[in-house]
């Protein structure tokens, strides 16, 4: 029996879940943050760049679900394709439509923005098609595209240099979260013979790499304060709001953690980013 797409409300909810807007929202917020620290006040272009990021991320999520449907039957059976809420053809059409719309909007910002959006779209497709089943290359791709969101805000604003601090911190933190996700998805990836750091090197080495990346993130987050780029309020918010959550996650990631528990910790790590965003918002204001 095929997907039940005849109900418009069911179809809308399926497309909404396919796009994973909360995931896309974090990228858009990074663009806004990059535009904010750029300090040029070009908020129309920055807003357009945030919208482009929403579209690019939605397209990337759709490609990922389409190409990973068999793995998701084990790791994420509640997603729309393995659950039969949407057909694979509809997912492809959605991904193509979002990609084209993203490029059109990016072209109205400037040429560099169009090129950045193009690179992000290609990178996300390659990630889902080939790079996800590699040791660290796929993780590095996701981290790089995530970091590019902050730079994209600077590109739209017309001042890129202040965004490189954000990009460095985001890249390090997302790389750690990606490794954590390979631990959460270990069982499904192993059955589907998907090569990740966890399946190829083992779960213990993957945990060690995650610990090292988390420690690097803690250090890198302090650099803008130590080098007088951001004011002390930035360090206060990071120390009180961000670090306790990171420490909690480090304690909970162990050899006894189940995939579901690790997935929840991965989501908690994403939420912790919102506190860091606030730290930059107040710390860069000075």
N, C-alpha and C positions, 0 to 999 in steps of 0.2 A: 504493500500500500504506500503510495507516494505521499510527499509532504502536503499537509492541509493548508493550502495558501488561499482558498476561496474566501475566507473570512477577512475583510479589510483590517479589522482591529488586530487579529492574530498576525497578519502579515506585517503591520506596522510595528508591533512589539518584537517580531522576529528580526526585522531590519534594525531596530533600535539596539537589540542585544548583539547583533552582528557587528555593528559599528563600535560598540563598547564606549559610549560617549564619556564616561568618567575617566577612562584611560586616555582618551583623546584630550579631555579637558586639562590634564596635567601638562601635556605638551603645549597647549595654548597658553596656559599660565606662565610657562617658561618663556614663551615668546614675549608676552606682556612684561615680564620681569626684565628680559633683555632690552626691550624698548625703554623701560623705565630707567635702568642704569645708564642707558645711552645719553639721556638727558637732553634730547633735542626737541621734545614736545611734538613730534610728528605722529600724533595719535591716530590719525586716519589710516596712514600706511601701516602702523603697528597693529591696529585692529584688523585690517585686511590680512596681514601676515598671520595673526592668531586664527582667523577663519580658515586660511589655507592650511594651517597645521591641523585643525580639526578634520578637514577633508582628507589630507594625506594620511593621517593616522587611521581614519575610518577605512580608507582604501587598503592600507596595510593589514588591518585586522581582518578584513574580508578575505584578502589573499591568503593570509595565514590559516584561517578556518577552512577555506576551500582546499588548500594543499595538504592540510594536516588532519583531514576528517577522520582517517583511520586511527591515528594516534589519539585523537580526542574522544573516540568511542571508549577508550580506556581511561585516559587522564581527565577529560572534561566532557562526560556524556551529556551534561545538561546544556551544552552549547547548541545553537539553533540547527546546525547541519546534522550532527549525530542524533539529535532529538527529533529530527524530521519536521521541524517547524518551517524550514525554507529549503528550496531546492539548490543544488550546487550551481546550476545555471543562473539562478537569481543572484547568488553571491558574486559570481563573475561579473555580471552586468552592473551590479552595485559598485564593485571595485573599479571597473573601467569608468563608470560615470563620475565617481568621486575624483578619480585621478585627472580626468579631463577638466572638470570644473576647477580643481585646485590650480592647474596650470594656467587656465584663463584668468583667474583672479590674481595669481602671482604676477602675470604679465602686466597688470595694471599698476603694480607697485614699482618695479624697475627690472632691468635685465638681470641683475645679479640675483634678485629674489626669484625670478623665473628659473634660473639655473640651479639655485639651491633647492627649490621645490622638485625640480626634475631629478636631481641627484638623490634626494630623500626617497622619492617614489621608486626609483630603480633599486636603491639599496634595500628597501623594505620588501620588494618583490623577490630579489635575489636571496634575501634572508629566508623567506618562506619556502622558496623553491629548492635552494641548495645549501645555503650557509648554515641553516639551523642545525643540520645534522653534521656538524663539525666540532672539533674540540676548540672552543673559545673564539673562533672566527665569527660565528654567528652572534655570540654574546657581545663581542667587540663592535659588531655592526649596529646592534640595537643601542649600545651605549653611545656610539658616535652620532647616530641619528638623533638620539635624545638630547645630546649636548648641542647639536646643530640648531635645535629649537631656540635656545637662548641667543645664539649668534644670528639667527634669522631675524629676531627682534631688532638687533643692532643694524642689520642690513636694511631693514625697512625704515628704521629711524635715521639712517645716514651716519651712524657712528658705531663702528664694530668693536673697537678696542676694549671698552669697559666690559663687554660681554664675555671676554675670554676667561675671566675668573669664574663666572658662572658655568661656562662650558667645561672647565677642568674639574670642578666639583661634581657636576652632574655626570660626566663620563665615568669618574671613579665610582660613585655611588651606584649608578645603574649597572655597571659591570659586576659589582658585588651582588646586586639583586638578581641579575641574570644567572649567576652561578648558583644562587640559592634556589632559583626556579628549576634548574636542572636536577637538584636534589629532590624537589617536590614532585617532579615528573619522572622520576627514575624508573618506576615500574613500567609505565606505558612506553617510555622511550626504549627500554631494554627489550620489551616484547616486539616492538616494531623495528628493532635493530637501528635505532637512531643514535648516531655517535655524538655524545656530549662529553663534557669533562667528567661527569658522574659515571656514565656507562663505560667510557673508554679508560679512564684512570682509576675509577673506583670512588665510592662515596667518601671515604676518609680523606683522600687527597683533595677532593672537591670541597669538603668542609674546611680544610686548611687554607685553600685558596680564598674561600669566602671570608674566613677570619682575617686574612692578610688584607684583602680589599676593604673590609669594613674598618680595619685599623687605619689604612691609608686614607679612607674617607674622613675619619675623625680628624686626622692631621691636616689634610688639605682644606677642610672647612675652616680651620683656624687661620690659614695663611692670609686671607684678606685683612683680618684684624691685626695680625702680627706685623704686617707690612704697611699698616696705616691706610689701607684702602677704604675700609669700613670703620665706623665709629664703635666704641665699646658696647653699645646696646646690642650690636650684632652678636658679639661674643657672649653676652649675657643670655640672650634668647637661645642661642645654639647650646650653651652649657646646660641650661635649665629645661629646655623643651625638646631638643633633638637628641642629645647624648644619652639621657636615661632610656629612651626607647631603643637606641642602638645597642646599649649594654644588655637590655632585656632580651633582644633578639639573639645576641651572641650567646647568652646563657641557655636559651631554649633550643638552639640548633645543636643537636647531639645525635649520636648514633641510634638513639631510641626514638627519635622524632618520626612520626608517620608522614606520608605524603600530604595528607590533608592538613596536618598541623604546620608543616613547612609552607604550604600554600597560604595559610592564614598569616604566617609571619611575613611572607613576601608582600601581602596586601598591607600589613601594618607598616612595613618599611616605606611603601608608597605614600601612605597617609602622613608619615613622619616628614616627608618632603614638604608638605604644606606648611609645617612649622618653620622649616628652613627658608621657605619663600618669604614668610613674614619677617624673619631675621634679616634677610637682604633688603626687604622693603623699608624697614626702619633703620638699618645700619648704613645703607647707601645714601640715605636722606641727608646725612651730615656732610 
